[in-house]
């Protein structure tokens, strides 16, 4: 006896407290299951992005196992080239880390002296004389500096633990990605075979193919845009006299994959680099202002022209999704936030019970007035909600007939 549909119906008929508890339980489960779920989710996202390349190799006569190995090796080789290009500039900044930390500490001390609440304890007055047999006076204790010293040791320990966890997760992600790419056709065929209704099979297959196209298009366009941003930032950094402009260009391009939070982190990074490099305030903030100008041009001109209307999402939904996944899984979660939102939008357009939520994920469109909505009958209001476009059901049912045979 199957209990899945019955449990779904019970959850659908339950009140909002039960649903809220279910959502909270799901969120905290995802947070605590990060070591297991993060490699799986990353591998699934990269599989959706790289599966079209494996299918193209299959049409050329390359087996799935060999094609998956070639694609994964090409991705790792590209990442290795980028890492080798950045190794030299990053090493030079690492060697100067003690001097840079001392400069930041001196600047912080000057800032503390100007703030009464953060100022260190005042030294002993010069007019007072210590007792004859008293031990030499020690400098007054600085609680803030002591706390920073203890926190630096804890931060170093945490950094080593995070690096070990990252290495294990990266290895698991790469291995799982290869197996998913090699067995992508088999997994989809078995899943479609297990669905009894023909229309549902067509909708599932068309949804998977649409997710693969949209995620691949998203990463390709973002890679193109971020390369332009990195080149512009590297050029402006070189023109302003900031050392290692290639390092800042690549770091800015990589951080730009994270909406909203990535450019903010890049701005803070450029501000710290300017403060450590230049002595005057205008020269110190010039790299950050140049980065803000480049990001403004990219956001308002380049991205709308390149991306177009195909992948437009509600900015509020994107921001909330990035915050949520960033809180759950950190930087990897923020990187997969937009692909996860794209998959959710595709599901909302294809599942009847979720179509009303597509209105909150899509961007733009005509917004009717509240007066007209109050006068419109309920049936017309529900029909106006964004959902499956006309003919999508037939297109989904006929996807198996129209797609090439080697796609299954």
Buried (B, 14 or more C-beta within 10 A) or exposed (E): EEEEEEEEEEEEEEEEEEEEEEEEEEEEEBEEEBEEBBBBBBBBBBBBBBBBBBBEBBEEEBEBBBBBBBBBEEBEEEEEEEEEEBEEBBEEBEEEEEEBEEBEEEEBBEEBEEEEEEBBEEEEEEEEEEEEEEEEEEEEEBEEBEEEEEEEEEEEEEEEEEEEEEEEBEEBBBEBBBBBBBBBBEEBBEEBEEBEEEEBBBBBBBBBBBBBEBBBBBBEBBEEBBBBBBBBBBBBBBEBEBBBBBBBBBBBBBBBBBBBBBBEBBBEBBBBBBBBBBEEEEBBBBBBBBBBEBBEBBEEEBBEEBBEEEBBBBEEBBBBBBBBBBEBBEBBBBBBBBBBBBBBBBBBBBBEEBBEBBBEBBEEEEEEEEEEEEEBEEEEEEEEEBBBEEEBBEBBBBBBEEEEEEBE
